[in-house]
């Protein structure tokens, strides 16, 4: 049995990468981060490629592909540190709405690129002392922190008891504020609810975990892409940077550093593909593979980002090269939707080991 990408999946991968190569150079990322650019042209290009409707059924105006296909796109977005509302709009919200089964109009709007959805899962994944909210069956009161794409048209909110709610950005009593984080290629903020209307999407914990697992696999795929780019940059730099009248890539220590990064990262690609496949085809394995892939990529990504920066020496810390955008993206992905220590404990619980 041969496990690999199909011809259609390879074509999807190539199409997205060609678009991002052209439209998201480092200067474009820097402009988004420093100049308050909204990145609408990037998102519009992804809409034209059909990315928002990737996993939405054709009956609801989508493309009708699966989570493996979404993971392929997520890897490309991570490789280019693309500023786009992918995680919530393209993956987590469609999974929640499809499982909930009562939001076809919103699914159609997402597929067409007319609506975007943010994600507020922090309270359900790991409550914070300075946040928290309550839902009385109709309205929300409290505060949610580290909301991804907090300026989206809608926000998917998960409660501590694993209910999933949908809040419109135009809802009464909702206020939004930007949060300063190390990673600025995603818009992260806090939401304050004051008797804010919220619609119940699902109260089934299994649906919550299905949505959470899909999000974790996409973050792991994003880390895979970002780490691969850091390796590629390191190898290219080692070929041209000279010391003692020879390229530093000719020194054995630098060769070992680059080889170790490749050896650590390459097996992760198959892990991500299998995790994406399991989300759709192997539900009995999906939780465990999602936990393993997110936890493992978090550790490998951190190791690669550290080593790649060291290969670049002092230049690795400068904004001129921009290596820090990938470094920070990997760090953000590591913590979002659960740090690896927390996820490994979840994996142990899934296997009845604790």
N, C-alpha and C positions, 0 to 999 in steps of 0.2 A: 504494500500500500504506500502510495506517495502522497505526502501531505505538503501542500504548498498553495500559493495563490493561483487562482484560475486566470485565464486570459483576460476576462472582463475585470477582475480585481486588479491585475497588473496595469490595465489600461486606465482604470480609475486612479490608481496611485500615480502613474505618469502624468495624467491630465492635471491633477491637483498640484503636483510638484512643479510642473511647467508654469502654471499660473502663479504660484507663490514665488518662484525664482524671478519672475518678471515684475510682480506687483509688490513684493514685500522684501526689498533689500534692507540692509542694516540701517541705512539713512531713514527709511520709511518707518521702521520700528522706533528709532530714536525720536522721530518727529511725533509719533503717537505718545511716547512716554513724556517728553519734555515740553511739547507745545500745546497739549490739550486737544490734539487732533482726535476726532471721534471714530476714525477708521471706517467710515461708511462706505467708501469706495472698495475697500477690501471685502467687506461683507457682501456688497452688491455683486462683486465678481464671484464669490462663492455661491450666492443665490443663483446666478446664471449657470453655474456648473451643476446645480441641483442638490447641493450639499444639505440645505435645511430639511429637505424631505427624504433624506437618505434611508432612514429606517421606518418611515411612515408608509403604511400600505397604499397601494395604487388606488384603492377604493376611496381613500381620503385625500387624494391629490399628491401622494408621495411617490418615491421611486420604488419602494418595496424591497429594499435590500436588508442586510442584517447587521448585527453588532460587529462582526468581523470586518465588514466593509467600513463601518464607522471607525474602528480601531486603526485601519490603514490610513484613513484621512487624518485622524488624531496624531498619528506619528509624523505625517507630513507637516501638520501645523506646528508641532513641537520643534521639528527640525528648523523651521523658519521663524521661531518664536512669534507666531502670528497673533496679532491682537484681533480676536473675533469671538463673538458669544456662542462658542461651539458646545461647551459641556452641557449647559442647561437646555438651550434651544434645540440642538440637533439630537441629543441622546437622552438625557434624564427626563425632560418634560414629555417627549413622545412616548417613552416607555411607561411613564406614570399614566398618561392620558389613554393610551391603548389598553393598559391593564384595568384602569378605572372604567373605561367604556362609555363615558357620557360627555365627551367633549369633541365631537367630530368637527364642529365649526372652528374651534381653536387649532385642531390638528391641520385643517386645511390652510388656515392663516399662517401657521408655522412653515408648512411645506412651501407655500408661495413666497415666503420671506417677508410677509406683512407684519408678523408679530415675533418678538423675541421673549425668552423666558430666562429669568435668573434662578439661582439656587440658594436656599437658606436651610441647610441641613445640619448646621452646627449644633443646635439644641439636641437633636436626636443622636448625633454621633458622639458628642462629648460636651456636656453642659459646662458653661463658664460661670464663675461667681458673679461677674459684672454684667451678665445677660440673662435671658430667659423670658418666656412669655406664656400666657395661658389662653386657651380657647374654650369658650363656653358653649360651643355648638353652633355658633353663628358669627361671633366676633373675637378678634385677637386683641390682647393687651400685653404690652411688654416690649422687649428689645431683642433683635436678632443681630449677631455679629458675624463678620467675615462672610458676607453674602456675595457670591460670585455674580457678576453682571447685575449689580443692584439697580442700575438705571433701565433695566429691560421693561417691556410693556407689562409683563406679568412676573410674579415670583412664585416658585414652588417652595412651600414651607413644610418642613417635617417637624412634628411635635415630639416631645420626649417619649410618648407612648406609641410612636411609629405611625401616627396618622399623617396623611399627606393632604395639604391644603393648597388652594390656589388663590393668590391675592393679586388684584389688578393694581397697576401703578396709579390709576386714577381714583382708587378707593378712598373714602373719607377716613380721616384720622391717621393716614400713612405719611410719615416723613422719612426722608432718606439723606444720608450723609456719607461722604467719602471717608474711607479709612486709609491711613498711610501704612503701606506694607512694603517689604523689600522688592516685591515683584510687581512691576507696573505695566506689564503687557496685558493684564486683565484688570477690569474695573471692579474693585472690591470695596464694599461699604457696609454700613449698618442701617437697619430699618427699625423705626420706632412705631409701635402700633398703639393707637388709642381708640378703642371701640371700632376697630377696622374690620369691615366685612370680609369674610373668608369663606370660600366654597370648598366643601369636602370632596376630595377626589377619590380617596381610598382610606379605609380604616383597617385594612388587612395588613398585618406585619410582613407577610410574604411579599406583598407588592412593594412595600418600603425597601426590603432587602434586595429585591430585583432591581429597583431603581438605583439603590446605593451601589450594588455590584457593578452595574453598567457604568456608572460614573467613575468608580475606582479603576476599572479596566481602561477607560479612556485617559485618565490621568497617568496611568502607567505607560500607555502607548505614547502619550505626549512626552514623558520623560525619556522614553526610548529614542524618539526622534531628536530631542534636544541633546542627549548624550552623544548620539551618533555625529551630530554636527560638531560638537566640541572635539571629538576624535579627529574628524576630517580637518578641522582647522589646525589642530596640533600637528598632524602629519605634514600638512602643507607648510606650516611655519618652520618645522624642523628641517625641511628641505632647503629653505632659503636663508634662514638666520645663521650667520657664520660667527664662529668663535675660534681663535687661534688659526685663522685662515682656512677653515673647513666648516661645512654645514654641521650644525649641532646634531642633526639626525644621523651623522656618521659615528657618533659616540655611543658606545654600548649601553650606557646607562639610560640615554634617551630612547634608544631602540627598545629596551626592555619596558620602559614606561608606556610607550605607545602600544607595544604588543600585548601588555597586560590589560590595557583598557579594552582592546578589541576582543581578547579572550574572555573577559568578564561580560561584555555586552552582547556578543553574538548569540549565545544561547537564549537570551531574553526575548529575541524576536519570535522564536517558536513558542515560547511561553505566552506571549501576548496573543499570537494568532490562535492558540488553543483556547485561551480564556475567552476571546471574542466568539469563537465557534461554540464553546460550551454555553454561553449565555442564551443562544438560540436553540441549540440542538441537544444539549446534555444538561437539562435543568438540575439533575441530581448532583452534578459536579460543579455547577456554576459558582456557588458560594465559595467553595474551597479554592477553586482556581483563581477567582477574582481576588481573594485575600492573599494568596501566594504571589500573584503577579504584582499587585500593588506594593506589598511589603518588600519583595525582592528587588523590584526596579527602584524603589526608594533608596535602598542601600547601594546598589550598583551605580545608580545615577549620582549619588553623592560622591562615591569613590572616583568615578570618571571625571566629574566636574572639578574635583580637587586636583587630580593628577594633570588634567589638561591645562589648568591654570599654572601649575608648576612647570610644565613644558615650556610655556610662554615666558617664564621668568617674570621680571618686573613689569613687562608689557602686558601681562595677563590681567593686571589690576586696573588698567587704564580704560577710559571711555573711548579712546581712539580705536581700539580693536573691538570693543563692545562685547567681549567674552562674558562679561558679568550678566548680560541679559539672559543667556542660557543658564548660567550658574544659578541665578536667582529663580528662574522658572522651575528648575529642577528642585530647588529647596522649597518653593511654594507647593509644588505637586506632592512633595514628601509629606507635608503636614495636612493638606486639605483632604477632607473626608476620612480622616483617621491616620495617625502616625503609624509607622511600621510596628512599633512595640504593641500598640493597641490592636492592630489588625492580626498580628501573630496570635494574640490571646483569643481573638474571635475564631481564628482557624483551629486552635486547640479545642475550643468549645464545640465547633462543628463536628469534630472528630471524637467528642466525648473524652477528651484527654484531661479536662479540668472542669 
